[in-house]
Amino acid sequence: MNFKDIFKNKANLVPLQGLGVLFILFSSFDIYVSPSGNDLNIGTSASPKGTVSAALRQAREMRRLNVDGIEKGINIILKGGTYSFYESLLVRPEDSGTPQSPTIICAAENEKVIISGGVKITGWKKSGKLLVADVPEFNGQPLDFRQLWVNGKKAVRARDVADFDKMNRIIRNDKVNQTLWVPAKAVKSILNAPYPEMVLHQMWVVSNLRIKSIHIQGDSAAVRFHNPESKLQFERFWPRPMIGEGVNSPFYLTNTMELLDQPGEWYHDIRTHKLYYYPKSQEKIDEAIVPAIETLVKVEGTLDRPVENIHFKNITFSHTTWMRPSEKGHVPLQVGMYATEAYRLDPQIVRGDNNHKLDNQVWLERPPASVLVKCSNSINFENCNFKQLGYSGLDYSFGNQGGKVQNCTFSDIVGNGILIGSVSPPAHEIHIPYIPRDEREICNGQQIINNLITDVTNEDWGCVGICAGYVSNINIEHNDISEVSYMGISLGWGWNQTFNRMHNNRVFANHIWHYAKHLYDVSGIYTLGVQPKTVISENYIHDIYHPVYVHDPNHWFYLYTDEGSSGITVKNNYTEGEKFLQNANGPNNLWENNGPMVNDSIRQKAGLQHK
């Protein structure tokens, strides 16, 4: 039925007070949106809405009024183009569908749809070897950012080394005076820089530290940092900078004009709102984009009123930002979770349940994600593309039941690709077992199937392809994970042998390769905590990187069950060698038939299943 036919039959239209639109009554309902549409339009293909939020509100009101004809669901169909968001799209409990009548947000057939949090930079002018452009305000405020994409590829934020193998190394870690001593030659060029940063390599994480002062003393320099990161960096016990013959922690410097000396690098002078770019040979800027918002979509309900039955299909989510390191630094513990307080214990805490003594305490916060799902039931993503993102791609953070992520691609992402489940609430010390009275808090039943995850963790090196914290009954199956700085899959949390809510998890037939690009104490698949009836089987893990600057070149593995891991079966995994680690494990683990002797059919069947 076309636009004219709709209006010929007035019986098929009903006015909706307050929205100035007309609803069309069909056996199923399509609401169209176009970048060139208008929110005053009625939402047909010929008269589309202009924003996704307006279409979502229309669908919400249809459900509230129980309009006839939505028994088969509501389709919010996005016509091709880029939808630029100035704030997060909020999906609420009132937007919920039912299993028989879901709300589907999808791209129109054979059309490319991008939901972007980015701003285009135009008006480039040549200045010597550099190109210069003014950075516009965003939504009435000055814009700062940490990523730039030029002609579809991420440019390099100006740094002191092009090759990470050539990073300088610290000389001494003075915890009492909260000072890092480094070679003077490493920092002489940035003594007068306004906002320099250090990225410090520490075993299984990197810290982003805003430099407060530099004092040269002979051939050494004392570097001090702003708070809160200075206090966190020097008070925490794990992980810590390495000091020892040949293993002193490496670092690189970034975010100064003085370091802008290589083609493909950029620098943003926030004081003058000028963006400088060093073009590659013969390079012409056709498109330059910087990110402006952290989260594109927030699907958020409550435990008692979850958001239910919303499906996203064939949509690209791109160009999100991550600004905490510029404002407060970033001192993570593991998988990108950053400390808000951390310190050593003396005397140590004696713990029960066969746990060793506890030598430190840590409280954590969670970085942002381009798409956040919280307190939900059956929120699905199919054939979606998560790319060019400022931190995590997709995060089922808390209180989610079910939900499927299938046939999606995750690429060019600062932090984790996919994150599922709590990694201890902010007020909950991480070594205390997380056993909520309300079991609905635990993410349960997520299906992560047949996704391509590559070039994620490309700035916060301590992140992983798929990270699952306190979860139960989840299935991570037939994914392909490569080009990651740390681990492929991390499953579990807690560092203890105390029974908790985790159980019945499955990691099956994944292909993990080209991992550990920058950090060690690593494996292709890694576990923590008590997880009865969890099975890790028929995965194919190979081709680990061997960076020269890692803290311990021998501390890498294909499979690694870490502290408290209990009740886990690890079997029939095809690995190049039998290099595995079981560290401070609990009881009832079964290891069976892992290594290069495994039947070759397992290797051949792992990874993506093509249609």
Secondary structure by P-SEA (a helix, b strand, c coil): ccaaaaaaccccbbbbccccbbbbbccbbbbbbbccccccccccccbbbccaaaaaaaaaaaaaacccccccbbbbcccbbbbbbcccccccccccccccbbbbbcccccbbbbbccbbbbccccccccbbbbbbbbcccbbbbbcccccccbbbbccccccccccbbbbccccccccbbbcccccccccccccbbbbbcccccbbbbbbbccccccccbbbbbbccaaaaaaaaccccccccccccccccccccccccccccccccccccccbbbbbccccccccbbbbbcccccccccccccccccbbbbcbbbbcbbbbcccccbbbbbccccccccbbbbbccbbbbccccccccccccbbbbbccbbbccccccccccccccccccccccccccccbbbbcbbbbcccccccccccccccccccccccccccccccccccccccbbbbccccccccccccbbbcccccccccbbbbcccccccccccccccccccccccccccbbbbccccccccccccbbbbcccccccccbbbbcbbbbbccccccccccccccccccccbbbccccccccccccccccccccccccccccccccccccccccc
